[in-house]
Amino acid sequence: MERLQKVIASSGITSRRKAEDLIKNGKVKVNGEIITELGTKVSDKDKIEVNNILIAKEEKEYYLLNKPRGVVSTTSDDKGRKTVVDLIPTKARIYPVGRLDYDTTGALLLTNDGEFANILMHPKNEIDKVYMAKLEGIIKVDAINKLKEGVIINDIEVKASRVKLKKVNKNTNTCLVQITIHEGKNHQVKNMFESVGYPVIKLKREKEGIFSLENLNAGEYRKLTRKEIAQVYNLKKK
């Protein structure tokens, strides 16, 4: 017997957190009965419906994508734009773990394993997200210190765990800065640099947790290894 929200997440249709919302909102049925209580236990024999659609178990799949510019981090787009899911040929209902902006490139994980996704996105696990940003202007030490001490974005304080000036181009008055954060709020890195007076020209996520782009070119992907998947699940035990 397993908890209902875990079974829904394991089916690949959504994360566990969103599965809990679906249950609380009366969108889930077990054997034809609407269930709204979290923690309800179900077995393999139970018929589970989400939004009146019967869920089925599918093999778990895990990918690392080097997201190119001009692709949206979602499973579908009402504007007809290419999505990250379009770049990986699979019949599994994979979805991105978190998101990258339309014009941001770099490391993005995709899976149909809701528990895996939840571990990576949960704030308590403090997963490093490492970005390289090209900025307008040459960033100063006091601005770097402010980013590490914390800045207010949309009434919420966010901070960088590490900030390092990597390269300066005085001819174009630009610089490259590597920044590491743990949160993953909308436009966070761009807004952080903007708040200290340095607009972002280009942004690339180089690494998320243990996953780095290595030899992946833009638009290329690879499957995760069993060892990598196990390392993520080990975070849950800590």
Backbone as CSV, one residue per row, in Angstrom:
resi,resn,N_x,N_y,N_z,CA_x,CA_y,CA_z,C_x,C_y,C_z
1,MET,0.848,-1.203,0.000,0.000,0.000,0.000,0.883,1.253,0.000
2,GLU,0.504,2.223,-0.827,1.247,3.477,-0.901,0.291,4.664,-0.802
3,ARG,0.835,5.800,-0.413,0.003,6.990,-0.341,-0.435,7.415,-1.738
4,LEU,-1.676,7.882,-1.795,-2.287,8.223,-3.078,-1.470,9.255,-3.843
5,GLN,-1.018,10.309,-3.168,-0.277,11.357,-3.878,1.036,10.846,-4.460
6,LYS,1.652,9.855,-3.787,2.893,9.279,-4.309,2.617,8.451,-5.552
7,VAL,1.513,7.704,-5.538,1.150,6.883,-6.695,0.862,7.767,-7.904
8,ILE,0.150,8.879,-7.671,-0.154,9.807,-8.773,1.136,10.389,-9.331
9,ALA,2.030,10.803,-8.440,3.305,11.369,-8.893,4.123,10.329,-9.646
10,SER,4.093,9.096,-9.168,4.855,8.019,-9.813,4.332,7.689,-11.207
11,SER,3.060,8.037,-11.463,2.494,7.752,-12.785,3.072,8.672,-13.855
12,GLY,3.720,9.763,-13.404,4.373,10.664,-14.349,3.535,11.830,-14.817
13,ILE,2.318,11.984,-14.289,1.468,13.068,-14.801,1.732,14.389,-14.099
14,THR,2.336,14.351,-12.902,2.597,15.591,-12.177,3.526,15.296,-11.012
15,SER,3.930,16.338,-10.292,4.767,16.168,-9.110,3.898,15.786,-7.910
16,ARG,4.539,15.357,-6.841,3.766,14.996,-5.655,3.047,16.214,-5.073
17,ARG,3.706,17.341,-5.082,3.095,18.557,-4.525,1.816,18.918,-5.282
18,LYS,1.868,18.846,-6.599,0.681,19.159,-7.394,-0.383,18.072,-7.246
19,ALA,0.078,16.836,-7.037,-0.868,15.739,-6.806,-1.658,15.995,-5.529
20,GLU,-0.993,16.511,-4.515,-1.680,16.831,-3.258,-2.741,17.905,-3.479
21,ASP,-2.417,18.899,-4.304,-3.397,19.947,-4.610,-4.610,19.369,-5.336
22,LEU,-4.358,18.455,-6.270,-5.448,17.826,-7.013,-6.373,17.051,-6.074
23,ILE,-5.769,16.351,-5.117,-6.575,15.591,-4.155,-7.425,16.535,-3.316
24,LYS,-6.804,17.575,-2.772,-7.537,18.517,-1.920,-8.653,19.228,-2.672
25,ASN,-8.474,19.394,-3.971,-9.479,20.085,-4.788,-10.539,19.145,-5.374
26,GLY,-10.525,17.889,-4.938,-11.558,16.949,-5.359,-11.445,16.485,-6.793
27,LYS,-10.215,16.487,-7.331,-10.016,16.093,-8.726,-9.585,14.635,-8.877
28,VAL,-9.530,13.911,-7.748,-9.026,12.540,-7.781,-10.091,11.569,-7.279
29,LYS,-10.259,10.473,-8.011,-11.188,9.414,-7.615,-10.420,8.107,-7.438
30,VAL,-10.827,7.334,-6.442,-10.311,5.980,-6.249,-11.503,5.030,-6.280
31,ASN,-11.488,4.146,-7.261,-12.604,3.207,-7.457,-13.944,3.943,-7.564
32,GLY,-13.898,5.091,-8.255,-15.114,5.845,-8.509,-15.518,6.810,-7.413
33,GLU,-14.803,6.815,-6.288,-15.139,7.695,-5.163,-14.148,8.852,-5.075
34,ILE,-14.664,10.082,-4.968,-13.798,11.253,-4.844,-13.068,11.203,-3.498
35,ILE,-11.754,11.380,-3.543,-10.921,11.371,-2.338,-10.316,12.760,-2.135
36,THR,-10.479,13.309,-0.939,-9.908,14.634,-0.649,-8.945,14.600,0.535
37,GLU,-8.770,13.428,1.121,-7.905,13.317,2.293,-6.500,12.891,1.889
38,LEU,-5.521,13.730,2.241,-4.135,13.399,1.950,-3.690,12.219,2.805
39,GLY,-2.844,11.388,2.255,-2.344,10.248,3.000,-3.150,8.990,2.816
40,THR,-4.235,9.069,2.048,-5.038,7.881,1.756,-4.162,6.817,1.093
41,LYS,-4.234,5.594,1.578,-3.411,4.503,1.046,-4.176,3.748,-0.044
42,VAL,-3.447,3.398,-1.108,-4.044,2.643,-2.209,-3.117,1.490,-2.586
43,SER,-3.672,0.525,-3.286,-2.893,-0.629,-3.737,-2.867,-0.674,-5.260
44,ASP,-2.129,-1.630,-5.808,-2.025,-1.784,-7.257,-3.367,-2.138,-7.894
45,LYS,-4.265,-2.688,-7.095,-5.561,-3.108,-7.630,-6.574,-1.965,-7.720
46,ASP,-6.308,-0.862,-7.039,-7.248,0.256,-7.039,-7.221,1.001,-8.371
47,LYS,-8.388,1.446,-8.795,-8.510,2.238,-10.024,-8.478,3.714,-9.646
48,ILE,-7.474,4.423,-10.138,-7.278,5.831,-9.773,-7.512,6.709,-10.991
49,GLU,-8.344,7.736,-10.810,-8.620,8.680,-11.885,-8.234,10.088,-11.435
50,VAL,-7.590,10.810,-12.329,-7.256,12.209,-12.086,-7.918,13.035,-13.174
51,ASN,-8.784,13.966,-12.754,-9.575,14.736,-13.720,-10.321,13.802,-14.681
52,ASN,-10.860,12.726,-14.100,-11.674,11.731,-14.826,-10.884,10.932,-15.864
53,ILE,-9.552,10.973,-15.742,-8.709,10.183,-16.639,-7.990,9.114,-15.818
54,LEU,-8.130,7.871,-16.248,-7.512,6.753,-15.544,-6.001,6.813,-15.711
55,ILE,-5.293,6.761,-14.598,-3.836,6.828,-14.688,-3.262,5.418,-14.829
56,ALA,-2.146,5.342,-15.485,-1.471,4.061,-15.679,0.003,4.232,-15.358
57,LYS,0.593,3.188,-14.792,2.007,3.247,-14.470,2.843,3.160,-15.747
58,GLU,3.931,3.904,-15.781,4.832,3.836,-16.923,6.263,3.812,-16.427
59,GLU,7.141,3.320,-17.259,8.550,3.257,-16.881,9.093,4.660,-16.646
60,LYS,9.908,4.779,-15.612,10.494,6.082,-15.301,11.608,6.408,-16.291
61,GLU,11.654,7.665,-16.723,12.708,8.134,-17.621,13.293,9.432,-17.071
62,TYR,14.581,9.604,-17.279,15.299,10.746,-16.713,16.279,11.278,-17.755
63,TYR,16.222,12.582,-17.999,17.071,13.185,-19.028,17.702,14.487,-18.527
64,LEU,18.883,14.761,-19.075,19.520,16.066,-18.924,19.592,16.691,-20.306
65,LEU,19.026,17.881,-20.442,18.981,18.600,-21.720,19.792,19.874,-21.628
66,ASN,20.516,20.177,-22.693,21.130,21.504,-22.821,20.123,22.359,-23.578
67,LYS,19.291,23.065,-22.834,18.202,23.834,-23.434,18.756,24.970,-24.298
68,PRO,18.311,25.034,-25.567,18.733,26.146,-26.423,17.848,27.378,-26.197
69,ARG,18.291,28.498,-26.718,17.507,29.736,-26.653,16.253,29.586,-27.521
70,GLY,15.172,30.236,-27.126,13.966,30.240,-27.939,13.102,29.008,-27.810
71,VAL,13.249,28.283,-26.695,12.436,27.105,-26.423,11.830,27.282,-25.036
72,VAL,10.546,26.948,-24.887,9.882,27.160,-23.603,9.972,25.924,-22.717
73,SER,10.113,26.165,-21.413,10.259,25.073,-20.447,8.892,24.620,-19.954
74,THR,8.169,23.960,-20.825,6.849,23.453,-20.490,6.542,22.270,-21.398
75,THR,5.423,21.606,-21.140,5.076,20.446,-21.950,4.260,20.824,-23.188
76,SER,3.650,22.003,-23.172,2.880,22.488,-24.325,2.849,24.009,-24.276
77,ASP,2.541,24.618,-25.413,2.537,26.082,-25.467,1.396,26.560,-26.343
78,ASP,0.545,27.432,-25.785,-0.629,27.897,-26.533,-0.268,28.858,-27.665
79,LYS,1.006,29.286,-27.702,1.460,30.160,-28.787,2.139,29.376,-29.907
80,GLY,2.189,28.068,-29.743,2.776,27.231,-30.780,4.286,27.204,-30.806
81,ARG,4.922,27.687,-29.733,6.380,27.674,-29.696,6.913,26.280,-29.350
82,LYS,8.136,26.019,-29.773,8.751,24.728,-29.477,8.988,24.619,-27.978
83,THR,8.738,23.427,-27.421,8.942,23.189,-26.002,10.132,22.261,-25.776
84,VAL,10.601,22.214,-24.550,11.733,21.340,-24.228,11.367,19.868,-24.428
85,VAL,10.096,19.538,-24.230,9.642,18.160,-24.426,9.744,17.762,-25.904
86,ASP,9.552,18.728,-26.806,9.659,18.448,-28.242,11.066,17.984,-28.642
87,LEU,12.071,18.319,-27.826,13.455,18.019,-28.182,13.876,16.598,-27.815
88,ILE,13.029,15.885,-27.048,13.381,14.544,-26.603,12.333,13.553,-27.114
89,PRO,12.693,12.711,-28.073,11.722,11.771,-28.652,11.428,10.601,-27.713
90,THR,10.314,10.681,-27.016,9.897,9.612,-26.123,8.381,9.626,-26.015
91,LYS,7.805,8.465,-25.754,6.361,8.382,-25.561,5.973,8.612,-24.104
92,ALA,6.974,8.644,-23.225,6.705,8.886,-21.805,6.258,10.334,-21.601
93,ARG,5.429,10.553,-20.584,4.914,11.897,-20.304,5.887,12.657,-19.407
94,ILE,7.051,12.964,-19.982,8.060,13.687,-19.208,7.709,15.164,-19.125
95,TYR,8.281,15.829,-18.137,8.090,17.268,-17.964,9.358,17.850,-17.336
96,PRO,9.578,19.144,-17.488,10.795,19.750,-16.949,10.750,19.873,-15.431
97,VAL,11.898,19.687,-14.812,12.048,19.891,-13.376,12.413,21.361,-13.178
98,GLY,11.436,22.164,-12.782,11.655,23.602,-12.737,11.558,24.180,-14.137
99,ARG,12.219,25.322,-14.344,12.125,25.952,-15.657,13.322,26.855,-15.915
100,LEU,13.542,27.136,-17.182,14.476,28.160,-17.615,13.703,29.113,-18.518
101,ASP,14.021,30.401,-18.449,13.331,31.387,-19.278,13.506,31.080,-20.766
102,TYR,12.619,31.642,-21.559,12.610,31.456,-23.014,13.980,31.737,-23.634
103,ASP,14.643,32.804,-23.161,15.931,33.190,-23.738,17.123,32.725,-22.903
104,THR,16.883,31.912,-21.885,17.965,31.366,-21.067,18.303,29.960,-21.550
105,THR,19.580,29.642,-21.583,20.036,28.348,-22.072,20.607,27.522,-20.925
106,GLY,20.900,26.243,-21.242,21.657,25.449,-20.289,20.962,24.241,-19.712
107,ALA,21.481,23.788,-18.560,21.110,22.510,-17.958,19.667,22.500,-17.465
108,LEU,18.904,21.534,-17.971,17.515,21.364,-17.552,17.224,19.872,-17.477
109,LEU,16.698,19.427,-16.349,16.350,18.027,-16.169,14.884,17.804,-16.532
110,LEU,14.599,16.666,-17.132,13.226,16.282,-17.460,13.008,14.846,-17.023
111,THR,11.797,14.550,-16.537,11.487,13.212,-16.058,9.985,13.011,-16.009
112,ASN,9.570,11.771,-15.786,8.177,11.478,-15.477,8.066,10.913,-14.067
113,ASP,9.100,11.134,-13.258,9.159,10.669,-11.878,8.911,11.858,-10.949
114,GLY,7.702,11.956,-10.435,7.336,13.094,-9.599,8.132,13.181,-8.317
115,GLU,8.456,12.040,-7.715,9.227,12.039,-6.477,10.640,12.573,-6.724
116,PHE,11.250,12.144,-7.810,12.580,12.620,-8.204,12.562,14.138,-8.384
117,ALA,11.554,14.635,-9.100,11.431,16.075,-9.343,11.245,16.835,-8.044
118,ASN,10.450,16.288,-7.136,10.172,16.964,-5.880,11.423,17.087,-5.015
119,ILE,12.261,16.053,-5.029,13.511,16.097,-4.262,14.392,17.237,-4.767
120,LEU,14.490,17.363,-6.080,15.349,18.398,-6.653,14.807,19.804,-6.412
121,MET,13.492,19.940,-6.342,12.901,21.275,-6.217,12.648,21.694,-4.773
122,HIS,12.713,20.751,-3.835,12.390,21.098,-2.454,13.469,22.015,-1.863
123,PRO,13.079,23.161,-1.297,14.048,24.145,-0.777,15.002,23.575,0.271
124,LYS,14.539,22.628,1.093,15.384,22.120,2.182,16.631,21.405,1.663
125,ASN,16.595,20.913,0.421,17.746,20.193,-0.128,18.826,21.116,-0.667
126,GLU,18.496,22.389,-0.824,19.479,23.410,-1.224,20.346,22.958,-2.402
127,ILE,19.690,22.578,-3.482,20.399,22.151,-4.683,21.083,23.353,-5.343
128,ASP,22.376,23.235,-5.582,23.108,24.309,-6.264,22.636,24.450,-7.706
129,LYS,22.348,25.680,-8.088,22.064,26.008,-9.486,23.101,27.041,-9.901
130,VAL,23.992,26.638,-10.809,25.132,27.480,-11.185,24.888,28.093,-12.561
131,TYR,24.937,29.417,-12.622,24.684,30.145,-13.865,25.906,30.970,-14.260
132,MET,26.047,31.163,-15.572,27.009,32.122,-16.103,26.218,33.248,-16.754
133,ALA,26.458,34.459,-16.295,25.711,35.621,-16.781,26.643,36.630,-17.442
134,LYS,26.253,37.098,-18.624,26.944,38.201,-19.271,26.179,39.473,-18.915
135,LEU,26.887,40.430,-18.317,26.234,41.621,-17.783,26.632,42.884,-18.517
136,GLU,25.737,43.841,-18.526,26.066,45.192,-18.972,26.811,45.874,-17.838
137,GLY,28.003,46.380,-18.140,28.817,47.014,-17.110,29.770,46.034,-16.454
138,ILE,30.739,46.564,-15.705,31.717,45.759,-14.988,31.297,45.735,-13.520
139,ILE,30.852,44.604,-13.050,30.310,44.518,-11.702,31.375,44.837,-10.655
140,LYS,30.975,45.568,-9.622,31.893,45.966,-8.560,31.740,45.063,-7.340
141,VAL,32.755,45.138,-6.475,32.797,44.264,-5.305,31.596,44.488,-4.399
142,ASP,31.183,45.742,-4.221,30.065,45.994,-3.317,28.770,45.363,-3.845
143,ALA,28.608,45.326,-5.164,27.420,44.706,-5.762,27.464,43.188,-5.548
144,ILE,28.643,42.598,-5.697,28.798,41.165,-5.449,28.453,40.835,-4.001
145,ASN,28.926,41.661,-3.083,28.636,41.432,-1.665,27.145,41.540,-1.364
146,LYS,26.475,42.483,-2.016,25.029,42.630,-1.817,24.283,41.373,-2.267
147,LEU,24.713,40.804,-3.398,24.065,39.592,-3.900,24.231,38.431,-2.926
148,LYS,25.379,38.370,-2.270,25.623,37.291,-1.312,24.937,37.539,0.029
149,GLU,24.781,38.800,0.390,24.114,39.139,1.656,22.599,39.012,1.539
150,GLY,22.075,39.265,0.324,20.637,39.154,0.103,20.040,40.429,-0.461
151,VAL,19.204,40.276,-1.472,18.492,41.411,-2.065,16.994,41.086,-2.066
152,ILE,16.169,42.125,-2.102,14.723,41.936,-2.062,14.166,41.935,-3.481
153,ILE,13.519,40.823,-3.848,12.880,40.691,-5.153,11.403,40.349,-4.905
154,ASN,10.508,41.230,-5.371,9.065,41.003,-5.167,8.748,40.727,-3.699
155,ASP,9.327,41.560,-2.833,9.081,41.502,-1.383,9.641,40.259,-0.711
156,ILE,10.488,39.516,-1.408,11.105,38.321,-0.830,12.625,38.454,-0.913
157,GLU,13.309,38.137,0.180,14.772,38.195,0.167,15.344,36.936,-0.467
158,VAL,16.220,37.130,-1.432,16.942,36.018,-2.052,18.423,36.347,-2.033
159,LYS,19.236,35.323,-1.993,20.680,35.566,-1.950,21.426,34.516,-2.757
160,ALA,22.627,34.874,-3.138,23.503,33.948,-3.852,24.426,33.283,-2.849
161,SER,24.684,31.988,-3.023,25.641,31.319,-2.147,27.072,31.602,-2.596
162,ARG,27.240,31.809,-3.901,28.557,32.167,-4.425,28.399,33.109,-5.618
163,VAL,29.305,34.068,-5.739,29.354,34.964,-6.897,30.827,35.186,-7.237
164,LYS,31.169,34.980,-8.519,32.571,35.115,-8.911,32.680,35.807,-10.263
165,LEU,33.433,36.892,-10.300,33.707,37.582,-11.565,34.705,36.745,-12.353
166,LYS,34.304,36.330,-13.574,35.134,35.421,-14.357,35.911,36.116,-15.471
167,LYS,35.313,37.148,-16.064,35.968,37.784,-17.205,35.456,39.213,-17.371
168,VAL,36.353,40.096,-17.795,35.998,41.502,-18.009,36.369,41.903,-19.439
169,ASN,35.462,42.608,-20.096,35.736,43.147,-21.428,35.510,44.653,-21.376
170,LYS,36.607,45.396,-21.210,36.497,46.849,-21.080,36.074,47.504,-22.387
171,ASN,36.398,46.877,-23.530,36.025,47.457,-24.826,34.507,47.515,-25.006
172,THR,33.809,46.475,-24.537,32.341,46.438,-24.680,31.635,46.811,-23.373
173,ASN,32.423,47.071,-22.341,31.881,47.386,-21.014,30.915,46.299,-20.545
174,THR,31.382,45.044,-20.645,30.597,43.898,-20.196,31.483,42.991,-19.342
175,CYS,30.859,42.062,-18.659,31.618,41.084,-17.879,30.849,39.776,-17.784
176,LEU,31.572,38.712,-17.458,30.975,37.406,-17.220,31.063,37.090,-15.729
177,VAL,29.935,36.737,-15.146,29.880,36.457,-13.716,29.224,35.099,-13.487
178,GLN,29.870,34.277,-12.669,29.284,32.994,-12.288,28.572,33.188,-10.946
179,ILE,27.316,32.758,-10.903,26.521,32.917,-9.690,25.838,31.593,-9.352
180,THR,25.831,31.257,-8.071,25.197,30.029,-7.603,24.069,30.380,-6.643
181,ILE,22.880,29.839,-6.915,21.729,30.061,-6.052,21.116,28.708,-5.685
182,HIS,20.232,28.718,-4.700,19.533,27.502,-4.298,18.055,27.547,-4.668
183,GLU,17.487,28.754,-4.703,16.077,28.873,-5.062,15.915,28.757,-6.578
184,GLY,14.679,28.841,-7.021,14.442,28.779,-8.466,13.232,29.605,-8.849
185,LYS,13.160,30.815,-8.328,11.999,31.673,-8.591,12.075,32.257,-9.999
186,ASN,10.918,32.668,-10.521,10.838,33.223,-11.878,11.802,34.397,-12.068
187,HIS,12.610,34.315,-13.113,13.527,35.405,-13.481,14.464,35.794,-12.327
188,GLN,14.726,34.864,-11.414,15.457,35.229,-10.199,16.836,35.821,-10.467
189,VAL,17.633,35.131,-11.268,19.003,35.603,-11.493,18.996,36.963,-12.192
190,LYS,18.156,37.099,-13.207,18.062,38.370,-13.920,17.643,39.498,-12.979
191,ASN,16.655,39.215,-12.150,16.167,40.237,-11.223,17.201,40.584,-10.159
192,MET,17.971,39.591,-9.746,19.008,39.857,-8.740,20.069,40.802,-9.281
193,PHE,20.556,40.525,-10.492,21.565,41.407,-11.076,20.986,42.794,-11.375
194,GLU,19.749,42.811,-11.836,19.087,44.091,-12.125,18.985,44.930,-10.857
195,SER,18.735,44.280,-9.722,18.548,45.000,-8.458,19.821,45.702,-7.981
196,VAL,20.980,45.223,-8.440,22.236,45.878,-8.046,22.820,46.699,-9.203
197,GLY,22.014,46.887,-10.272,22.398,47.812,-11.332,23.112,47.220,-12.528
198,TYR,22.988,45.894,-12.749,23.688,45.266,-13.867,22.732,44.364,-14.651
199,PRO,22.137,44.894,-15.729,21.212,44.089,-16.547,21.919,42.890,-17.183
200,VAL,21.196,41.793,-17.301,21.730,40.573,-17.897,21.537,40.603,-19.414
201,ILE,22.611,40.356,-20.142,22.559,40.279,-21.604,22.294,38.838,-22.047
202,LYS,23.014,37.904,-21.451,22.839,36.478,-21.740,22.940,35.705,-20.440
203,LEU,22.217,34.573,-20.392,22.238,33.764,-19.173,22.221,32.286,-19.539
204,LYS,23.104,31.539,-18.889,23.195,30.098,-19.132,23.347,29.374,-17.808
205,ARG,22.541,28.318,-17.616,22.720,27.493,-16.418,23.726,26.405,-16.744
206,GLU,24.853,26.419,-16.061,25.928,25.475,-16.325,25.763,24.164,-15.569
207,LYS,25.087,24.238,-14.422,25.025,23.049,-13.569,23.819,23.126,-12.644
208,GLU,23.205,21.969,-12.401,22.150,21.862,-11.396,22.456,20.641,-10.547
209,GLY,22.788,20.884,-9.279,23.198,19.784,-8.411,24.427,19.100,-8.971
210,ILE,24.353,17.786,-9.151,25.487,17.018,-9.671,25.518,17.002,-11.196
211,PHE,24.528,17.628,-11.828,24.377,17.518,-13.278,24.960,18.732,-14.003
212,SER,26.027,18.481,-14.771,26.645,19.542,-15.567,26.528,19.188,-17.050
213,LEU,26.674,20.187,-17.901,26.437,20.003,-19.331,27.510,19.160,-20.014
214,GLU,28.710,19.148,-19.454,29.817,18.375,-20.009,29.938,18.620,-21.517
215,ASN,29.734,17.582,-22.343,29.927,17.726,-23.791,28.624,17.894,-24.565
216,LEU,27.548,18.245,-23.873,26.270,18.435,-24.548,26.215,19.784,-25.237
217,ASN,25.977,19.785,-26.540,25.774,21.033,-27.260,24.327,21.483,-27.095
218,ALA,24.051,22.718,-27.471,22.694,23.263,-27.364,21.707,22.369,-28.113
219,GLY,20.639,21.992,-27.431,19.619,21.137,-28.038,19.866,19.656,-27.863
220,GLU,21.041,19.272,-27.377,21.353,17.857,-27.169,20.949,17.422,-25.756
221,TYR,20.769,16.120,-25.579,20.350,15.575,-24.290,21.009,14.221,-24.080
222,ARG,20.931,13.747,-22.852,21.383,12.386,-22.532,20.516,11.839,-21.407
223,LYS,20.475,10.506,-21.325,19.772,9.872,-20.219,20.659,9.901,-18.974
224,LEU,20.045,10.010,-17.819,20.796,9.948,-16.574,21.191,8.509,-16.280
225,THR,22.294,8.353,-15.583,22.747,7.017,-15.194,22.030,6.583,-13.909
226,ARG,22.039,5.289,-13.652,21.436,4.774,-12.417,22.114,5.371,-11.189
227,LYS,23.422,5.552,-11.285,24.169,6.114,-10.167,23.708,7.546,-9.888
228,GLU,23.507,8.333,-10.931,23.058,9.716,-10.759,21.655,9.771,-10.139
229,ILE,20.773,8.884,-10.604,19.416,8.840,-10.061,19.456,8.471,-8.579
230,ALA,20.296,7.505,-8.238,20.430,7.080,-6.841,20.970,8.214,-5.971
231,GLN,21.898,9.002,-6.507,22.457,10.119,-5.749,21.386,11.143,-5.402
232,VAL,20.469,11.372,-6.331,19.376,12.299,-6.047,18.486,11.733,-4.956
233,TYR,18.133,10.469,-5.054,17.262,9.852,-4.041,17.940,9.792,-2.670
234,ASN,19.262,9.748,-2.645,19.969,9.741,-1.376,19.808,11.052,-0.626
235,LEU,19.521,12.133,-1.348,19.304,13.429,-0.691,18.091,13.373,0.238
236,LYS,17.136,12.529,-0.112,15.914,12.396,0.687,16.222,11.769,2.060
237,LYS,17.267,10.975,2.118,17.606,10.276,3.361,18.361,11.158,4.344
238,LYS,18.903,12.273,3.846,19.724,13.129,4.704,18.848,14.013,5.580
